[in-house]
Amino acid sequence: MRRRTVTSGGLDEVLDSLASAPPAAPEKASAPSPAREREPDRERLRTEFDFELPRGYVDDEGQVHRRGSMRLATARDELRPQIDLRVKENPAYLSVVLLSQVITQLGTITDVHAGVVERMYATDVAFLQDFYRRINSEGHTHAAVTCPLCHGSFEVDLSGGRLGES
């Protein structure tokens, strides 16, 4: 590491020249800078996505919960199930633990835990696994589909309403 020596030689001259220079015109605080005007609006990162289950979760009182929300997963969310004893005993349990960590709400249920995901219908769990993959890998909930009758291609939003509804 090199050390530099700084001397005050010439410092007095610089200070004198700054003192004798006319003051700069003050900038208008209210006028935005041209760089900011040209800067495009930055899109905010979407971290939570709403969904609607194909069948719905039936709670102990018999109430069906279809609408919910899922947040983006963090590295911690993906690592935590690896040390869970239930996952070590049965690797298929990984998705149950992972989904229970990222589902923030399901109908009126705000405490979604592994027991809730365990009691879901298999079609709903498969839907949530695909939904998780889409939002965490692809960053959106859209899917390209083809009509089996007319073979036309179009895009649907998986988080949207029930099939056949507009």
C-alpha positions in Angstrom: 0.0 0.0 0.0 1.4 3.4 -1.0 1.1 6.5 1.1 0.6 9.8 -0.6 1.7 13.0 0.9 -0.6 16.0 0.5 0.8 19.5 0.8 -1.0 22.7 1.1 1.1 24.3 -1.6 -1.2 26.1 -4.0 -4.2 25.6 -1.8 -4.3 29.3 -0.9 -4.4 30.2 -4.6 -7.3 27.9 -5.2 -9.3 29.3 -2.3 -8.6 32.9 -3.4 -9.7 32.2 -7.0 -13.0 30.6 -5.7 -13.6 33.6 -3.4 -13.1 36.1 -6.2 -15.3 34.2 -8.8 -18.9 35.4 -9.2 -21.5 33.2 -7.5 -23.1 30.7 -9.7 -26.8 31.2 -10.5 -29.0 29.2 -8.2 -30.8 26.3 -9.8 -34.6 26.2 -9.7 -35.5 23.5 -7.2 -39.0 23.1 -8.7 -37.9 22.4 -12.3 -37.1 18.7 -12.9 -33.9 17.9 -14.6 -34.0 16.8 -18.2 -32.5 13.5 -17.3 -35.4 12.7 -15.0 -38.0 13.8 -17.6 -36.6 11.3 -20.1 -36.2 8.5 -17.6 -38.9 6.0 -18.1 -41.1 5.0 -15.2 -39.6 2.0 -13.6 -41.9 -1.0 -13.1 -42.3 -2.1 -9.5 -41.4 -5.7 -8.7 -44.6 -7.7 -8.2 -44.0 -10.0 -5.2 -47.5 -11.3 -4.5 -49.9 -13.0 -6.9 -53.6 -13.8 -6.5 -55.0 -17.2 -7.6 -58.2 -19.2 -7.7 -58.1 -22.9 -7.0 -59.9 -25.3 -9.4 -61.7 -27.1 -6.6 -61.0 -25.2 -3.4 -60.0 -26.1 0.1 -62.7 -27.3 2.5 -62.1 -26.3 6.1 -63.4 -28.0 9.3 -66.7 -26.1 9.1 -67.3 -27.1 5.5 -66.6 -23.7 4.1 -64.9 -23.7 0.6 -61.9 -21.4 0.1 -60.9 -20.9 -3.5 -59.2 -17.5 -3.8 -55.8 -16.9 -2.3 -52.5 -15.3 -2.8 -48.9 -16.5 -3.1 -45.7 -14.5 -2.6 -42.5 -15.0 -4.4 -40.2 -17.5 -2.8 -36.9 -16.6 -1.2 -33.7 -18.7 -1.1 -34.5 -19.4 2.5 -38.0 -20.7 1.6 -36.4 -23.2 -0.8 -33.6 -24.2 1.7 -35.7 -24.6 4.9 -37.7 -27.7 3.7 -34.4 -29.5 3.1 -33.8 -29.7 6.9 -37.4 -30.5 7.7 -37.6 -34.1 9.2 -40.9 -34.8 7.3 -39.1 -34.0 4.0 -36.1 -36.2 5.0 -38.5 -39.1 5.7 -40.6 -38.5 2.6 -39.1 -36.3 -0.2 -42.5 -35.9 -1.8 -43.5 -33.8 1.2 -41.1 -31.1 0.0 -43.8 -29.4 -2.1 -46.3 -29.4 0.9 -43.8 -27.6 3.1 -42.7 -25.2 0.4 -46.3 -24.3 -0.6 -47.3 -23.7 3.0 -44.5 -21.1 3.4 -45.3 -19.1 0.3 -49.2 -19.1 0.4 -50.0 -15.9 2.3 -53.8 -16.3 2.3 -56.4 -18.8 1.3 -59.9 -17.4 1.5 -60.3 -16.2 5.1 -57.4 -18.3 6.3 -54.3 -16.3 6.9 -52.3 -19.0 8.7 -51.6 -21.4 5.9 -49.5 -24.3 7.3 -48.5 -27.7 6.1 -51.7 -29.3 7.5 -53.8 -27.1 5.3 -51.9 -28.0 2.2 -52.0 -31.7 3.2 -55.8 -31.6 3.2 -56.1 -30.0 -0.3 -57.4 -32.0 -3.2 -54.6 -33.3 -5.5 -55.8 -31.1 -8.4 -55.4 -28.0 -6.3 -51.9 -29.0 -5.1 -50.9 -29.6 -8.7 -52.3 -26.2 -9.7 -50.4 -24.5 -6.9 -47.2 -26.3 -7.8 -47.5 -25.1 -11.4 -48.5 -21.6 -10.2 -45.4 -21.5 -7.9 -43.1 -22.6 -10.8 -44.6 -19.9 -13.1 -44.3 -17.0 -10.8 -40.8 -17.9 -9.5 -39.2 -19.0 -12.8 -41.0 -17.1 -15.5 -42.2 -14.1 -13.4 -45.8 -14.1 -14.6 -49.0 -16.2 -14.5 -49.7 -16.4 -18.2 -49.8 -19.6 -20.1 -49.9 -20.3 -23.9 -52.7 -22.7 -24.7 -54.2 -24.2 -27.9 -57.9 -24.8 -28.4 -58.6 -28.5 -28.9 -61.4 -27.8 -31.4 -60.2 -25.0 -33.6 -56.4 -25.4 -32.9 -56.2 -21.6 -32.3 -53.4 -20.5 -30.0 -54.0 -17.9 -27.3 -52.8 -16.9 -23.9 -54.6 -17.2 -20.6 -53.9 -15.8 -17.1 -53.8 -18.7 -14.7 -54.5 -16.4 -11.7 -57.8 -15.2 -13.3 -61.4 -16.3 -12.7 -62.8 -19.7 -13.1 -62.8 -21.5 -16.4 -65.5 -20.4 -18.8 -66.1 -17.1 -16.9 -65.1 -13.7 -18.3 
